[in-house]
């Protein structure tokens, strides 16, 4: 009798069963990884826009204001403080530089714990020394994943892991 190399049906079924168990255990954590990456990308975009605003204020030799709409998940950049707030549809009549709908494609995220005034009465970024009105903005997911974008009074912007 001649022996042939290969796997038996039972060996293949055991390997498939083990792979199915591993896939079942790792699937929920993959969803959290995707959610963490999404919230991180939104926070990085906001941080980048705030750094750009600070640089733009210095370049233009003009104070710039960032206004937020917590419910709509958007913000606008303008040369003057807004007289009317940004709508929940992210329509900003006074935002003469830029309007950003940060959470447009992210229904599971929301702005929370906003310590900036939604309609500031004074400029956020002053051009003279690049200083800023300090404040923070928390981005939170439905699974309570949080990132906090913080602007210091020196104009430095950083991201922290929790919104406490």
Secondary structure by P-SEA (a helix, b strand, c coil): ccccccccaaaaaaaaaaaaaaaaaaaaaaaaaaaaaaaaaaaaaaaaaaaaaaaaaaaacbbbbbbbbccccccccccccccccccccccccccccccccccccccccccccccccccccccccccccccccccbbbbbcccccbbbbbbccccccccccccc
